[in-house]
Every structure is written in C-alpha cells, then in structure tokens.
C-alpha cells in the first residue's frame, strides 16, 4: 500500500471548505496567541477552548484518514513538547508549563500546512528548492557568526526529513509556516528560546531560524505511522479473507 499523499488528505472537501478551514486555523493561531500573551491565565484558557473547538470541527469534517492524522499529531506533539520544554529546556513558556492549546495547535498547524502544500504539488520542486536554498544560505551565515548554531543543527534535521520523507512540499511549507508562527509567538512573549541550547551548548536565536524542523519531524512521524497502520490493516484484512 502506498503512503498517504498530500492530494489524498482532505480531498473529499470542496475547495471553499478547505479555504474556511485554513482561515479559521490562521485566525485561531494569531488571535489565540495574542489572548495568551495579553490576558494571562484567562487568555490561555480561552485559547485552549478555542483550539479544542477548531480541532473538533476539523475532526468532524475529516474522514478516518484525516482523523487519524489529527489524533496522532496531537499525541506526538504533546510528548514532544514535554520533552523539549520541560525536560530539555530549549524553550520556556511564560508560565513554565506546556499550555493545553499547544498540542492541538500543532495538529492544526500541520493541517494548515497540508492545505497550503496541496496547492504547490505541481511546483513542489521549485518550492523545496527555494526554501531550502534560502535556509542553507542563512545557516552558513549564522554558523560562521556563531549567532544561531542550534538553528544550523535543526537545519540538518530538516534536511533529513527532505531526504527520507515523501511529502517534501509539506516539509518546506511547514518550515516557513512554523518560522512565521515562532517569530510571532516569541515577539508576543508566549515563549522564549534559551540563548544557549542546553546539553549541546550551541548558540541559539530567539527563535532558531529552523525551528520548523521540529514540525517537519512531527509530520514525518505522523505520516509514517499512518502508513504503517494502513499497511497493517490491509495485511489483517488479507489474512481474514484467506482464512475465511
């Protein structure tokens, strides 16, 4: 069985519905982070309720395939957030916690990435080349000047995703979308990245320019796990038919 493709995900919905999904996700992220930064705990609770509401709406719109993506992305991102923020300490949220809106927010950002990347499938090579070349040039600059060597290391993770993953337009799209969100969130004060990454002792910008590599890795894991689940389901179906 072939792994799920970008054109397969959310393909059952008309274009205007996918457009509304993208619009709601963008508004949620931009306004939700503003609420969290400006209204403290009250804003964080409001952002959480809003994120869960949009996630539930997308879950309702999705088929089994899209629902599995949403659930896997939420669960994996929750584990990743606990490790990266609370254990490794590469960044810290304003209340030194992992806000409950963050895991569903990651799943929704992945959904937005899929919806955007679908539009670049025919020009995927150009998209990947432009994003990767620009990131590589910046990686050389911050590496030489020692202003974001942690970002350089994360660029390596992004390159790994491109090399081993099959959804390259999605990784390039997520690299850009995540950087925009990271710049916005750090500017608002929702979270701050450590100036020196713990354990590896590398200089880091706030945010690292390639922080989106973590999102690419999440997408790679989700799509890979989904493919394995589908393959296993097909194998079980064949076995049942044979035994029958």
TIFISE-916558 format. One record per residue (C-alpha): residue in three letters; x, y, z. Coordinates in steps of 0.25 Angstrom, whole numbers, plus 5000, padded with zeros to 4 digits. Layout:
<pts>
<rest=ALA	c1=X	c2=Y	c3=Z> .
...
</pts>
This chain:
<pts>
<rest=UNK	c1=5000	c2=5000	c3=5000> .
<rest=UNK	c1=5005	c2=5014	c3=4996> .
<rest=UNK	c1=5007	c2=5024	c3=5008> .
<rest=UNK	c1=4996	c2=5035	c3=5008> .
<rest=UNK	c1=4999	c2=5047	c3=4999> .
<rest=UNK	c1=4996	c2=5062	c3=5001> .
<rest=UNK	c1=4986	c2=5061	c3=4990> .
<rest=UNK	c1=4978	c2=5050	c3=4997> .
<rest=UNK	c1=4977	c2=5057	c3=5010> .
<rest=UNK	c1=4965	c2=5066	c3=5011> .
<rest=UNK	c1=4962	c2=5063	c3=4996> .
<rest=UNK	c1=4947	c2=5060	c3=5000> .
<rest=UNK	c1=4944	c2=5074	c3=5003> .
<rest=UNK	c1=4941	c2=5085	c3=4993> .
<rest=UNK	c1=4951	c2=5096	c3=4991> .
<rest=UNK	c1=4943	c2=5107	c3=4999> .
<rest=UNK	c1=4942	c2=5098	c3=5011> .
<rest=UNK	c1=4957	c2=5095	c3=5011> .
<rest=UNK	c1=4959	c2=5110	c3=5010> .
<rest=UNK	c1=4950	c2=5113	c3=5022> .
<rest=UNK	c1=4958	c2=5103	c3=5030> .
<rest=UNK	c1=4971	c2=5110	c3=5027> .
<rest=UNK	c1=4965	c2=5123	c3=5030> .
<rest=UNK	c1=4960	c2=5118	c3=5044> .
<rest=UNK	c1=4973	c2=5112	c3=5047> .
<rest=UNK	c1=4981	c2=5125	c3=5044> .
<rest=UNK	c1=4971	c2=5133	c3=5052> .
<rest=UNK	c1=4972	c2=5123	c3=5064> .
<rest=UNK	c1=4987	c2=5123	c3=5064> .
<rest=UNK	c1=4989	c2=5139	c3=5063> .
<rest=UNK	c1=4978	c2=5143	c3=5072> .
<rest=UNK	c1=4979	c2=5131	c3=5081> .
<rest=UNK	c1=4994	c2=5134	c3=5084> .
<rest=UNK	c1=4990	c2=5149	c3=5086> .
<rest=UNK	c1=4980	c2=5145	c3=5097> .
<rest=UNK	c1=4990	c2=5136	c3=5103> .
<rest=UNK	c1=5000	c2=5147	c3=5104> .
<rest=UNK	c1=4991	c2=5159	c3=5108> .
<rest=UNK	c1=4981	c2=5152	c3=5117> .
<rest=UNK	c1=4990	c2=5143	c3=5125> .
<rest=UNK	c1=4983	c2=5130	c3=5130> .
<rest=UNK	c1=4970	c2=5135	c3=5125> .
<rest=UNK	c1=4975	c2=5136	c3=5111> .
<rest=UNK	c1=4982	c2=5123	c3=5112> .
<rest=UNK	c1=4969	c2=5116	c3=5116> .
<rest=UNK	c1=4961	c2=5123	c3=5105> .
<rest=UNK	c1=4972	c2=5119	c3=5095> .
<rest=UNK	c1=4971	c2=5105	c3=5099> .
<rest=UNK	c1=4956	c2=5104	c3=5098> .
<rest=UNK	c1=4956	c2=5111	c3=5084> .
<rest=UNK	c1=4967	c2=5101	c3=5079> .
<rest=UNK	c1=4960	c2=5089	c3=5084> .
<rest=UNK	c1=4947	c2=5095	c3=5077> .
<rest=UNK	c1=4954	c2=5096	c3=5064> .
<rest=UNK	c1=4961	c2=5083	c3=5065> .
<rest=UNK	c1=4947	c2=5076	c3=5068> .
<rest=UNK	c1=4941	c2=5084	c3=5056> .
<rest=UNK	c1=4953	c2=5078	c3=5047> .
<rest=UNK	c1=4951	c2=5064	c3=5053> .
<rest=UNK	c1=4936	c2=5065	c3=5049> .
<rest=UNK	c1=4939	c2=5069	c3=5035> .
<rest=UNK	c1=4950	c2=5059	c3=5033> .
<rest=UNK	c1=4949	c2=5044	c3=5029> .
<rest=UNK	c1=4956	c2=5033	c3=5036> .
<rest=UNK	c1=4969	c2=5037	c3=5030> .
<rest=UNK	c1=4969	c2=5051	c3=5034> .
<rest=UNK	c1=4964	c2=5048	c3=5048> .
<rest=UNK	c1=4976	c2=5039	c3=5050> .
<rest=UNK	c1=4985	c2=5050	c3=5045> .
<rest=UNK	c1=4979	c2=5060	c3=5055> .
<rest=UNK	c1=4980	c2=5050	c3=5067> .
<rest=UNK	c1=4994	c2=5045	c3=5064> .
<rest=UNK	c1=4999	c2=5059	c3=5062> .
<rest=UNK	c1=4993	c2=5064	c3=5075> .
<rest=UNK	c1=4998	c2=5052	c3=5084> .
<rest=UNK	c1=5012	c2=5052	c3=5078> .
<rest=UNK	c1=5013	c2=5067	c3=5079> .
<rest=UNK	c1=5009	c2=5067	c3=5094> .
<rest=UNK	c1=5020	c2=5057	c3=5096> .
<rest=UNK	c1=5030	c2=5065	c3=5088> .
<rest=UNK	c1=5026	c2=5078	c3=5096> .
<rest=UNK	c1=5028	c2=5072	c3=5109> .
<rest=UNK	c1=5042	c2=5067	c3=5105> .
<rest=UNK	c1=5047	c2=5079	c3=5098> .
<rest=UNK	c1=5041	c2=5089	c3=5108> .
<rest=UNK	c1=5041	c2=5083	c3=5122> .
<rest=UNK	c1=5052	c2=5073	c3=5120> .
<rest=UNK	c1=5062	c2=5078	c3=5110> .
<rest=UNK	c1=5058	c2=5093	c3=5113> .
<rest=UNK	c1=5062	c2=5098	c3=5099> .
<rest=UNK	c1=5050	c2=5108	c3=5101> .
<rest=UNK	c1=5041	c2=5112	c3=5112> .
<rest=UNK	c1=5026	c2=5117	c3=5112> .
<rest=UNK	c1=5022	c2=5129	c3=5120> .
<rest=UNK	c1=5016	c2=5121	c3=5132> .
<rest=UNK	c1=5027	c2=5110	c3=5131> .
<rest=UNK	c1=5017	c2=5100	c3=5126> .
<rest=UNK	c1=5012	c2=5094	c3=5113> .
<rest=UNK	c1=4999	c2=5101	c3=5110> .
<rest=UNK	c1=4988	c2=5092	c3=5107> .
<rest=UNK	c1=4985	c2=5099	c3=5094> .
<rest=UNK	c1=4999	c2=5095	c3=5089> .
<rest=UNK	c1=4997	c2=5080	c3=5085> .
<rest=UNK	c1=4984	c2=5083	c3=5077> .
<rest=UNK	c1=4990	c2=5095	c3=5071> .
<rest=UNK	c1=5002	c2=5087	c3=5066> .
<rest=UNK	c1=4991	c2=5077	c3=5059> .
<rest=UNK	c1=4984	c2=5089	c3=5053> .
<rest=UNK	c1=4997	c2=5095	c3=5048> .
<rest=UNK	c1=5000	c2=5082	c3=5041> .
<rest=UNK	c1=4986	c2=5083	c3=5035> .
<rest=UNK	c1=4989	c2=5097	c3=5030> .
<rest=UNK	c1=5002	c2=5092	c3=5025> .
<rest=UNK	c1=4995	c2=5081	c3=5017> .
<rest=UNK	c1=4984	c2=5090	c3=5012> .
<rest=UNK	c1=4995	c2=5100	c3=5007> .
<rest=UNK	c1=5005	c2=5090	c3=5002> .
<rest=UNK	c1=4993	c2=5083	c3=4993> .
<rest=UNK	c1=4994	c2=5096	c3=4985> .
<rest=UNK	c1=5008	c2=5094	c3=4982> .
<rest=UNK	c1=5009	c2=5080	c3=4978> .
<rest=UNK	c1=5011	c2=5083	c3=4963> .
<rest=UNK	c1=5022	c2=5093	c3=4966> .
<rest=UNK	c1=5027	c2=5085	c3=4978> .
<rest=UNK	c1=5042	c2=5084	c3=4973> .
<rest=UNK	c1=5042	c2=5100	c3=4972> .
<rest=UNK	c1=5036	c2=5101	c3=4986> .
<rest=UNK	c1=5046	c2=5092	c3=4992> .
<rest=UNK	c1=5058	c2=5097	c3=4985> .
<rest=UNK	c1=5055	c2=5112	c3=4988> .
<rest=UNK	c1=5052	c2=5109	c3=5003> .
<rest=UNK	c1=5064	c2=5100	c3=5005> .
<rest=UNK	c1=5074	c2=5109	c3=4997> .
<rest=UNK	c1=5070	c2=5121	c3=5005> .
<rest=UNK	c1=5071	c2=5114	c3=5018> .
<rest=UNK	c1=5084	c2=5108	c3=5015> .
<rest=UNK	c1=5090	c2=5122	c3=5012> .
<rest=UNK	c1=5085	c2=5127	c3=5025> .
<rest=UNK	c1=5090	c2=5114	c3=5032> .
<rest=UNK	c1=5104	c2=5118	c3=5026> .
<rest=UNK	c1=5103	c2=5132	c3=5031> .
<rest=UNK	c1=5098	c2=5129	c3=5046> .
<rest=UNK	c1=5108	c2=5117	c3=5046> .
<rest=UNK	c1=5120	c2=5126	c3=5043> .
<rest=UNK	c1=5116	c2=5137	c3=5052> .
<rest=UNK	c1=5112	c2=5128	c3=5063> .
<rest=UNK	c1=5099	c2=5134	c3=5065> .
<rest=UNK	c1=5090	c2=5122	c3=5063> .
<rest=UNK	c1=5097	c2=5109	c3=5062> .
<rest=UNK	c1=5086	c2=5102	c3=5069> .
<rest=UNK	c1=5078	c2=5106	c3=5057> .
<rest=UNK	c1=5088	c2=5101	c3=5048> .
<rest=UNK	c1=5087	c2=5087	c3=5055> .
<rest=UNK	c1=5072	c2=5088	c3=5053> .
<rest=UNK	c1=5074	c2=5091	c3=5038> .
<rest=UNK	c1=5081	c2=5077	c3=5038> .
<rest=UNK	c1=5068	c2=5071	c3=5043> .
<rest=UNK	c1=5060	c2=5078	c3=5033> .
<rest=UNK	c1=5070	c2=5072	c3=5022> .
<rest=UNK	c1=5068	c2=5058	c3=5028> .
<rest=UNK	c1=5053	c2=5060	c3=5026> .
<rest=UNK	c1=5054	c2=5064	c3=5012> .
<rest=UNK	c1=5064	c2=5052	c3=5009> .
<rest=UNK	c1=5055	c2=5041	c3=5016> .
<rest=UNK	c1=5041	c2=5047	c3=5015> .
<rest=UNK	c1=5032	c2=5046	c3=5003> .
<rest=UNK	c1=5024	c2=5059	c3=5006> .
<rest=UNK	c1=5035	c2=5069	c3=5002> .
<rest=UNK	c1=5025	c2=5080	c3=4999> .
<rest=UNK	c1=5019	c2=5079	c3=5013> .
<rest=UNK	c1=5032	c2=5080	c3=5020> .
<rest=UNK	c1=5036	c2=5092	c3=5012> .
<rest=UNK	c1=5023	c2=5098	c3=5015> .
<rest=UNK	c1=5023	c2=5095	c3=5030> .
<rest=UNK	c1=5038	c2=5101	c3=5031> .
<rest=UNK	c1=5032	c2=5114	c3=5026> .
<rest=UNK	c1=5019	c2=5114	c3=5034> .
<rest=UNK	c1=5026	c2=5110	c3=5047> .
<rest=UNK	c1=5036	c2=5121	c3=5045> .
<rest=UNK	c1=5025	c2=5131	c3=5044> .
<rest=UNK	c1=5018	c2=5126	c3=5056> .
<rest=UNK	c1=5031	c2=5125	c3=5064> .
<rest=UNK	c1=5034	c2=5139	c3=5061> .
<rest=UNK	c1=5020	c2=5144	c3=5065> .
<rest=UNK	c1=5020	c2=5136	c3=5077> .
<rest=UNK	c1=5033	c2=5140	c3=5082> .
<rest=UNK	c1=5031	c2=5154	c3=5079> .
<rest=UNK	c1=5018	c2=5154	c3=5087> .
<rest=UNK	c1=5025	c2=5147	c3=5099> .
<rest=UNK	c1=5017	c2=5134	c3=5099> .
<rest=UNK	c1=5030	c2=5126	c3=5100> .
<rest=UNK	c1=5045	c2=5129	c3=5099> .
<rest=UNK	c1=5057	c2=5120	c3=5094> .
<rest=UNK	c1=5069	c2=5119	c3=5102> .
<rest=UNK	c1=5081	c2=5127	c3=5097> .
<rest=UNK	c1=5090	c2=5115	c3=5098> .
<rest=UNK	c1=5083	c2=5101	c3=5096> .
<rest=UNK	c1=5085	c2=5092	c3=5108> .
<rest=UNK	c1=5093	c2=5079	c3=5107> .
<rest=UNK	c1=5099	c2=5083	c3=5093> .
<rest=UNK	c1=5104	c2=5097	c3=5097> .
<rest=UNK	c1=5100	c2=5103	c3=5084> .
<rest=UNK	c1=5097	c2=5118	c3=5082> .
<rest=UNK	c1=5082	c2=5119	c3=5078> .
<rest=UNK	c1=5074	c2=5131	c3=5073> .
<rest=UNK	c1=5060	c2=5134	c3=5079> .
<rest=UNK	c1=5055	c2=5127	c3=5071> .
<rest=UNK	c1=5065	c2=5118	c3=5064> .
<rest=UNK	c1=5063	c2=5121	c3=5049> .
<rest=UNK	c1=5060	c2=5106	c3=5046> .
<rest=UNK	c1=5051	c2=5103	c3=5058> .
<rest=UNK	c1=5041	c2=5098	c3=5048> .
<rest=UNK	c1=5050	c2=5085	c3=5046> .
<rest=UNK	c1=5043	c2=5080	c3=5059> .
<rest=UNK	c1=5029	c2=5082	c3=5052> .
<rest=UNK	c1=5035	c2=5075	c3=5039> .
<rest=UNK	c1=5039	c2=5063	c3=5048> .
<rest=UNK	c1=5025	c2=5062	c3=5054> .
<rest=UNK	c1=5019	c2=5062	c3=5041> .
<rest=UNK	c1=5029	c2=5051	c3=5036> .
<rest=UNK	c1=5026	c2=5043	c3=5048> .
<rest=UNK	c1=5011	c2=5044	c3=5047> .
<rest=UNK	c1=5010	c2=5041	c3=5032> .
<rest=UNK	c1=5020	c2=5029	c3=5034> .
<rest=UNK	c1=5012	c2=5023	c3=5046> .
<rest=UNK	c1=4999	c2=5025	c3=5038> .
<rest=UNK	c1=5005	c2=5018	c3=5026> .
<rest=UNK	c1=5009	c2=5006	c3=5036> .
<rest=UNK	c1=4995	c2=5006	c3=5042> .
<rest=UNK	c1=4989	c2=5005	c3=5028> .
<rest=UNK	c1=4998	c2=4994	c3=5023> .
<rest=UNK	c1=4996	c2=4986	c3=5036> .
<rest=UNK	c1=4981	c2=4988	c3=5034> .
<rest=UNK	c1=4982	c2=4983	c3=5020> .
<rest=UNK	c1=4990	c2=4971	c3=5024> .
<rest=UNK	c1=4980	c2=4967	c3=5034> .
<rest=UNK	c1=4969	c2=4968	c3=5024> .
<rest=UNK	c1=4976	c2=4959	c3=5014> .
<rest=UNK	c1=4979	c2=4949	c3=5026> .
<rest=UNK	c1=4964	c2=4949	c3=5030> .
<rest=UNK	c1=4960	c2=4947	c3=5015> .
<rest=UNK	c1=4969	c2=4936	c3=5013> .
<rest=UNK	c1=4965	c2=4929	c3=5026> .
<rest=UNK	c1=4950	c2=4931	c3=5022> .
</pts>
